[in-house]
Amino acid sequence: MKKFLSLVLCLVLVLTLSVSPASSKDFFLTLAHNLAEDHAVHIAMTEWAEKVDAASNGSITINIIPNGQLGSEADCVSQIQAGQLEMTKVSAGTLANFATAWNCVSVPYVFRTKDHLYNVMNGEIGKDLYALTNKDGFIGIAWLESGTRCFYTANKAVRKPEDLKGLKIRTMDSQMAIDMMNAFGGSATVMGYSDIYTGMQQGVIDGAENNITALRDHADVTKYYCYDEHTMIPDVIVISSKIWDEMDDSQKKIMNDTAAEMIANYRGLWAKFEDDVKAQVEGKVEYVTDVDKAAFQSAVKPLYDALKDKDPATYSFVERIQKAN
């Protein structure tokens, strides 16, 4: 009888194990980016990683490597594609090199306000953009505000497009950024961010375009920061499609829910970051606010017309963004 009962218990145990869901797989993820540890982006992602670890009971660990230790944004994306890295933070402009429709967020003045930007990126349009690079082996999982990009110059204030004539302005390695500069009448000069200071100091370039936090690094060679506010290009956190597909539904929910919380909290963190930078460079840079923004908007209208004719996929997203609240 004892042998029979033991056999029955063993059988019950086997059946129970066979129908019980498999335990979640553990994930040890590396997230690389090219910003410093005191940057708002790094701080936000570090807090996010801690919340993911706690919410997943340690089944998802995110190790963040800052300062470009694993290479440029393009390098990190390539490492994800090669299976050597799981996650990275990149500018949306970099993603356009893989899916051109990402150019939609780099189109000058496509976003009317910060609220417009947040509504678009947190809604269906943002989700559709995230999925564009799935074919390339990675997808978007979160985005972070990266301020409003404006011109800053070494010697000449920029109040209207004509003021850019003859000026060499550093741009990102983005065709949209180059086309924008040409439309404004300036001379686009592509170079790495780390070369801007020396370039302005030696007169290789006359200025650059970026959000105001760039003055942390360039205030000593900048005389004017000009509020034309031509673009609001977000940062995007991407993850390997293979890794994402291996996660179970509960783990994906944890990643998504904590990411949404990070995005919401980051708005205030970014605003404080901008204020702190302004305080740091007080007295070094003159802020030019009497900018003819309407003239800049008019100057880039041909970019919209060109997109409509030559890149209908990107233009479709532009139209959706413009129609969004």
C-alpha positions in Angstrom: 0.0 0.0 0.0 2.9 2.4 0.9 4.5 1.7 -2.4 1.2 2.3 -4.2 0.7 5.7 -2.4 4.3 6.7 -3.1 3.7 5.9 -6.8 0.5 8.0 -6.8 2.3 10.9 -5.1 5.1 10.8 -7.7 2.6 10.7 -10.5 0.7 13.7 -9.1 4.0 15.6 -8.8 4.9 14.8 -12.3 1.5 15.9 -13.6 1.6 19.1 -11.6 5.0 20.0 -12.9 3.9 19.3 -16.5 1.0 21.7 -16.4 2.6 24.4 -14.2 4.0 27.4 -16.2 7.7 27.5 -16.7 9.5 29.8 -14.4 10.6 33.2 -15.9 14.0 33.3 -17.5 16.5 35.6 -15.9 17.9 38.5 -18.0 21.2 40.3 -17.4 21.1 43.2 -19.8 23.8 45.8 -20.6 22.6 49.2 -21.6 25.3 51.4 -23.1 25.2 55.2 -23.8 27.6 58.0 -24.6 26.6 60.5 -21.9 28.2 61.3 -18.5 27.0 59.9 -15.1 25.8 63.3 -14.0 23.6 63.8 -17.1 19.8 63.6 -16.6 19.5 60.7 -19.0 21.9 58.5 -17.1 20.3 59.4 -13.8 16.8 58.6 -15.1 18.0 55.3 -16.6 19.8 54.3 -13.4 16.6 54.8 -11.4 14.6 52.9 -14.0 17.0 49.9 -13.8 16.6 49.8 -10.0 12.8 49.8 -10.4 12.9 47.0 -13.0 15.1 44.9 -10.7 12.8 45.4 -7.8 9.6 44.8 -9.7 10.9 41.7 -11.4 12.3 40.2 -8.2 15.7 40.2 -9.7 14.7 38.4 -12.9 15.7 41.4 -15.0 19.0 43.2 -14.2 20.1 46.2 -16.3 23.7 47.2 -16.1 24.3 50.7 -17.4 27.6 51.6 -19.1 28.0 55.4 -19.7 30.5 57.8 -21.3 30.7 56.0 -24.7 32.8 53.2 -23.2 31.4 50.8 -25.8 31.6 53.2 -28.7 29.4 55.6 -30.5 25.6 55.3 -30.8 26.0 53.6 -34.2 28.6 51.3 -32.7 26.3 50.2 -30.0 23.4 49.6 -32.4 25.8 47.4 -34.5 26.7 45.5 -31.3 23.0 44.8 -30.6 22.6 43.5 -34.1 25.7 41.2 -33.6 24.3 39.9 -30.3 27.1 41.5 -28.3 24.9 44.1 -26.5 21.3 44.1 -25.3 20.3 47.7 -25.0 21.4 51.3 -25.9 20.2 54.9 -25.8 20.4 56.7 -29.1 19.1 59.9 -30.7 16.1 59.3 -32.9 18.2 60.9 -35.6 20.5 57.8 -35.5 17.6 55.5 -35.9 16.8 57.1 -39.2 19.9 55.4 -40.6 18.0 52.1 -40.2 14.4 53.1 -40.8 14.1 56.4 -42.7 10.6 57.1 -41.4 12.3 58.0 -38.0 13.3 61.2 -39.8 9.8 62.4 -39.1 10.7 63.5 -35.6 13.7 65.4 -36.9 11.7 67.5 -39.4 12.0 71.2 -38.3 9.0 72.5 -36.4 7.0 69.2 -36.7 6.3 69.5 -33.0 4.4 72.6 -32.0 5.0 72.4 -28.2 6.4 70.1 -25.5 2.9 68.9 -24.8 2.5 68.0 -28.5 5.8 66.0 -28.4 4.8 64.1 -25.3 1.3 63.2 -26.6 2.8 62.0 -29.9 5.6 59.9 -28.4 3.4 58.4 -25.6 0.7 57.5 -28.1 0.1 55.2 -31.0 2.5 57.1 -33.3 5.3 56.4 -30.8 4.5 52.7 -30.7 4.5 52.5 -34.5 7.9 54.2 -34.6 9.3 51.8 -32.0 8.4 48.9 -34.2 10.1 50.2 -37.4 13.5 48.7 -36.7 12.2 45.2 -35.6 13.4 44.0 -39.0 16.9 45.3 -38.1 17.1 43.3 -34.8 16.0 45.9 -32.3 13.0 47.9 -31.2 12.2 51.0 -29.2 11.1 50.5 -25.6 11.1 54.0 -24.2 11.9 57.6 -25.1 13.3 60.6 -23.2 13.0 64.3 -23.9 16.2 65.8 -25.3 15.2 69.5 -25.1 14.7 71.9 -28.0 17.6 72.4 -30.4 18.7 75.9 -31.2 21.7 77.6 -32.8 24.6 78.8 -30.7 27.5 80.8 -32.2 30.9 82.1 -31.5 30.6 85.7 -32.8 27.3 86.4 -34.6 23.8 86.4 -33.3 21.2 84.5 -35.3 17.8 86.1 -35.4 16.6 85.2 -38.9 17.7 82.6 -41.6 19.7 85.3 -43.5 22.0 85.6 -40.5 23.3 82.1 -41.1 24.6 82.9 -44.6 28.3 82.2 -44.8 28.3 80.5 -41.3 29.7 77.0 -40.9 27.4 75.3 -38.4 28.1 71.8 -37.0 25.3 69.4 -37.5 24.7 65.8 -36.6 25.5 63.1 -39.2 21.9 63.2 -40.4 20.6 64.0 -43.9 17.6 65.8 -42.4 19.9 68.0 -40.3 22.0 68.8 -43.3 19.0 69.6 -45.5 17.6 71.8 -42.8 20.9 73.8 -42.6 20.9 74.2 -46.4 17.3 75.4 -46.3 18.2 78.0 -43.7 21.1 79.2 -45.9 24.0 78.1 -43.6 26.8 75.7 -44.4 26.3 72.3 -42.7 29.5 70.9 -41.2 29.2 67.3 -39.9 31.5 66.5 -37.0 31.5 64.6 -33.7 30.1 66.3 -30.6 33.5 66.0 -28.9 35.1 68.1 -31.7 32.8 71.1 -31.4 34.7 73.0 -28.7 38.0 72.9 -30.6 36.2 73.6 -33.9 34.6 76.8 -32.5 37.8 77.8 -30.7 39.9 77.5 -33.8 37.3 78.9 -36.2 36.8 75.7 -38.1 33.1 76.2 -37.5 31.2 79.3 -36.5 28.7 77.5 -34.3 26.5 74.5 -33.7 22.9 73.5 -33.0 21.8 71.7 -29.9 19.7 71.9 -26.7 20.9 74.3 -24.1 22.6 71.6 -22.0 25.4 71.7 -24.6 26.5 74.9 -23.0 28.0 72.8 -20.2 30.7 71.9 -22.6 30.8 74.9 -25.0 30.0 78.0 -23.0 33.6 79.2 -23.0 33.6 79.4 -26.8 30.0 80.5 -27.3 28.8 84.2 -27.3 25.2 83.8 -28.4 22.5 81.1 -27.8 19.6 81.9 -30.2 16.2 80.6 -29.5 14.9 79.6 -32.9 13.8 76.2 -31.5 13.9 74.4 -34.8 13.7 70.8 -33.6 12.7 68.6 -30.6 14.5 65.3 -31.4 13.9 62.7 -28.6 16.3 60.1 -27.3 15.2 56.5 -27.7 16.1 53.5 -25.6 16.2 50.4 -27.8 16.4 46.7 -26.9 17.4 43.6 -28.9 14.3 42.1 -30.6 15.6 38.6 -29.7 15.9 39.5 -26.0 12.4 41.1 -26.1 10.9 38.1 -27.7 12.4 35.8 -25.0 10.8 37.7 -22.2 7.4 36.5 -20.9 4.4 38.7 -20.8 4.8 39.7 -17.1 8.4 40.7 -17.7 7.4 42.8 -20.7 4.7 44.5 -18.7 7.3 45.3 -16.0 9.6 46.8 -18.5 6.8 48.9 -20.2 5.2 50.0 -16.9 8.4 51.2 -15.3 9.5 52.8 -18.6 6.2 54.8 -18.7 6.9 55.9 -15.1 10.5 57.0 -16.0 9.2 59.0 -19.0 6.6 60.9 -16.8 9.1 61.6 -14.1 11.8 62.7 -16.6 10.0 65.8 -17.7 10.6 67.5 -14.4 14.2 66.1 -14.2 15.0 67.5 -17.6 13.6 70.9 -16.8 15.8 71.0 -13.7 18.8 69.9 -15.7 18.3 72.8 -18.1 17.9 75.3 -15.2 21.1 74.0 -13.6 23.1 74.4 -16.8 21.8 78.0 -17.2 23.0 78.7 -13.7 26.4 77.2 -14.4 27.0 79.4 -17.4 25.4 82.6 -16.2 27.2 85.6 -17.5 29.1 83.7 -20.2 26.5 83.5 -22.9 24.0 86.0 -24.3 20.5 84.6 -24.9 18.9 85.8 -28.1 15.1 85.6 -27.8 13.9 88.1 -30.4 14.1 85.5 -33.1 11.9 85.5 -36.2 10.6 82.0 -35.8 8.0 82.4 -38.6 10.8 83.1 -41.0 12.7 79.9 -40.0 9.4 77.9 -40.4 8.9 79.4 -43.8 12.4 78.6 -44.9 12.0 74.8 -44.3 8.7 74.5 -46.0 10.5 73.0 -49.1 11.7 70.1 -46.9 8.0 69.2 -46.3 7.3 69.3 -50.0 10.4 67.2 -50.8 9.4 64.6 -48.3 5.9 64.4 -49.7 7.3 63.6 -53.2 10.4 61.6 -52.4 9.7 59.8 -49.1 6.0 59.2 -48.6 6.5 56.8 -45.7 8.2 59.5 -43.6 5.7 62.1 -44.8 2.9 59.9 -43.7 4.2 60.0 -40.1 4.7 63.8 -40.4 1.1 64.2 -41.3 0.0 62.0 -38.4 2.1 64.1 -36.0 0.8 67.4 -37.3 -2.8 66.1 -36.9 -2.2 64.9 -33.4 -3.3 67.0 -30.4 
